[in-house]
Amino acid sequence: MTQQAVTKQIAALERDLGVQLFIRSTRSVALTPAGQSLRNDWLSIHRQLNDSIRRARRIADGDQARLSVGLLSILSREHITFPLTDLLFRNFPEIQFEFRLLDFIRLRNELLDGKLDLCVTTSNDYDLWPHVKVDVLASRNFEVVCSTSHPLAEAESFSPELLSRYTHLTLPSDNLFPGGKEWARQLPAKRLEPCPDLETLRLLLEAGRGFALLTRVFDGFDSPRLCYRPIPFLDAHAELVCIRPDREDTTLGPVLACIREGFSL
């Protein structure tokens, strides 16, 4: 939908309800207290409706349980996506799994809207998601990543001074992990080159355009065409997390336990 169409829909909804839902300015959009109240109430109602639909489908299908699992699309296929799907298929043949590969925004929205039963992601803002429970599965340090054909890969020694000769490829602020900006400031570079997303960043990395600060396994950057070097910040790490709605579901319990205990990186 276009921005104009969305604005018209919001205005129509506010007229029907008789309350202002959003505070809008030229730079930001935020919910009013009334809008936040409705959002929280409607999320609960929406979850209950989806639970009822799922139960009805299970009955119609001979009581076979179904679970919809969202996976962050940029996760390493070799180290995360395939091991996780194989783990669940082998241990729960009685459950019909639907796996969906989604970006950060769709993953969050579809979980909060009740379209997913759980998701596995490296989202940097999961502590702000309403009505969810979170399990931290693993933690990995960030590394300086560059192409194997880049001069950094051929250097005998690695130092911050060496980085100051080359371009630092970066992501938009809303895709960075907590502390990412601070770590980036501590890494000297000839210049910063912003990339719109991780796929573009990876393309430029493999083409030898510069270096980036990433986690090799979580971000799926395990290509043989890339070289990895450690960075001198002990707190520079990202977390792989499993997030699910804060509700009772007898099917989810064993699945979550299996992921926590058997899915190790």
Residue, then its C-alpha position, 0 to 999 in steps of 0.5 A: m500500500t502507498q503511504q497515502a492509502v495507509t493514511k486514509q485507512i487510519a483516518a477512517l478508523e479514527r473517525d469510526l472509533g471516535v478517538q485519535l490513534f496516532i500522533r503524527s509529525t513530519r519525522s515520526v509516528a507514535l501511538t496515543p495512549a488510547g491507541q496503545s490501549l486498543r492495540n494491546d486489547w486487540l492483540s489479545i483478542h486476535r490471539q484468541l481468535n487464531d488459537s480457536i481457528r488452529r484448534a478447529r483445524r486440528i480437529a478437522d485434520g484428525d487432531q494433528a497438531r500444527l506449528s508455524v515457525g518463523l526463521l530470520s531469512i539471513l540466518s546461516r542455512e548450514h549452521i542454523t536453519f537446516p539443523l533446526t528444521d531437521l531437529l524438529f522434523r526428527n523429534f516431532p513427526e506427529i506435528q505438522f510444521e510450517f516454516r517461513l523465512l522472513d525479514f526482521i520486520r515481517l517476523r516481528n509483526e507476524l508473531l505479534d499478530g498471531k500468525l506465527d507460534l514462535c520465531v528464531t531470530t537475532s532481533n536487537d529489540y526483542d525486549l521491547w516486543p509486547h506479550v512475548k517470552v524469550d529464550v537466548l539460544a546462543s551468543r557469538n562475537f562480531e568479527v571484521v569480515c572482508s573478501t579473501s581477495h581484499p588486501l586485509a585478508e593478505a595482511e600478515s598482522f591485523s591492527p586498527e591502523l590498517l583498517s583506516r585505509y579501507t571502506h567500512l560497509t555499514l547497515p541502517s541504524d534500525n538494523l544494528f545491534p545494541g552497541g553496534k554504533e559504538w563498536a563501529r566508531q572504535l574501528p577506524a576507516k577511510r570512509l563509511e559506505p551505508c548499505p540498505d540491507l544485508e544482502t547488498l552488504r554481502l554482495l559488496l563484501e564479496a566484490g572486495r569493496g570494503f570490510a564490515l562488522l558482522t557475526r559469521v554464523f548468525d548472519g549467514f556470512d559463512s561463504p568461503r569467499l570471505c575472510y574473518r578477523p577478530i575485533p578487540f571488544l569483549d562485549a561485541h556480540a549478538e544473541l540468537v533467540c527463540i521468541r513466542p507469544d506469552r500464552e499457554d500452549t501444550t504443544l509448544g512446551p516439548v518443542l521449546a525444550c527440544i530447541r533449548e536442549g538439542f539446538s546448540l551452536 
